[in-house]
Amino acid sequence: MSVAAIVHDLDMTPWLLSRLADAILFLHVLVIAFNIFGLVVIPIGAWRGWSFVRVFWWRMMHLAILAVVAAQALLDQVCFLTLWQSNLLREAGEPALREPLIRRWVSSVIFWPLPLWVFAVFYVAIWGYVLSLWWFVPPRRRREPRL
């Protein structure tokens, strides 16, 4: 069942639909920040001896999220968060020109007007980089005892 069908069945107000779209945009920004944070902090943390960059579940989540992003791009699919946000805004009846300033600014930062194949190449390269970090900065499943 699509987001639009669920939203239509729940008969939500345009105001609530717009706030849900904002929440999805906020989640999208958090996911992007998490991914960028990992890309930068893992190699720096390995160099500086920060133990949290080797936490297995954190590294697995980082790898998995970037795998989903790369797979969507390879399959020529738009991010599902983007689709959900767009569907909610459409259901709310919000024209793009009436977007709040912060939403317009965030959208211009994270949604670039490039062909999807450019993103596919970029995301697959990033995912390859994260895979290489598993080799160069291997995560640990559990804390190793100190001697």
N, C-alpha and C positions, 0 to 999 in steps of 0.2 A: 504494500500500500504506500502510495506517495505521500509526501508531506502535505501537498496541496489537498489531497483527499481527506487526510486526518484533520487538517485545519478546517476544511469545509464542514465536515461532520460535527466538529465541536462548536461551530458557530461562534467563533471568537470575534471580539470587537476589533476594529482597525487599530486602535491604540495598543491593544495587547499584542496583536500580530507584529506591529512595528517594534515593540519592546523585545519580543522574541527574536526578531531579525537582528536587533542591536546585540542581544545576548550571544547569538551565533557569531556575529562579527567579532565580538570580544573574545569568544572562545578561539576563533580563527587566529586572532592576533596572538593569543597565548601559545597556541600550537607553533606558530611561526617563531615566536621568541624562544620557546623551548628548544626548537630545532637549531636555531642560530647559536644559542647559548652552548649547546652541546658541541657544535662544530668548532667553536672557538675554545671553550674551556677544557675539553678533553686533552688536546695536545699541550696546552699551557699547564694544566694540572699534572700531567705526567712529568713534565719537565720540572715543575715546582714541588713534586712529591705529594700532591693533594690526594688523599686516599678515596674521596668520594667519586673521583672520575673513574674508578674501577668497580663501582657498585654494579653488580650484574643486572638487577631488575631495572635500574635507571638506564643503563646502556642498552638493554634489550628493548625497552620502550622507545628509546631514541631511534634505534635501528628499525624497529617495526613501523613507527610512524613515517619515517622517511621512505621505507619500502612501499607503504600504501600510496604515498604521494607520487613516487616514481612509477608505480604500476598504473595508477590512474592516468598519468601523462602518457605512458607508453600505449595504453589502450585508447588514447584519444578521448579521454573522459575529463570533464571539468570536475574539480573538487566537489565532493558531496556537501561540504559546508557552504560553499558558494551557491550551489543549487538550492539548498534549504533556505538560505538567506534571501535569495532572489524570489523564490516561491512565496515566502512570507510577506515580502514587500509588495509583490504583485497582488496577493490576496488582501493586503491592507489598503490597496488602491493608491499607493504612494508613487507619484511620479518622481523620477530621478532628480529633477531640479529642486524639489522641496526637501531634499535630504539635509539633515542638520550638518553644520560645518565639520564637526569632528568625524562623523561618518564619511563625509565626502573626502576629508583629508586622509583618513585611514584607508579608504577604498583606493584612493589614488596611489598610495604607497604600496599596497599589497596586490592590486589588480593591474597588471601592465598590459597595454594593448599590443601584444605580440602573438604570432601564430603559436598554436599549441605544441607544434613540434620543437620549437625553441625551448619551451619549458621541459619537454620530455628529455631532450639532450642535457639540459642543465640539471634536472632532478636525478637522472641516472648517474651523471658525473658526481653529484653530491653524495648519492647513495654509495657509489664506489669508494669515495673518500672515507665515508663512515665505516664501510667494510674494512678498509685498510687500517683504520684506527683500531679495529678489533685485533689486528695482527701486531701493530706497533705498541698499543696500549691495551693489553688484554684485560678484560674484566675478571673479577674474582667472584665465584659463586657464594662463598662464605668467607668470613674473616679468618685469615690464617693466624695461628697463634704466634705471638712474638716471643723470641728467645731472650 
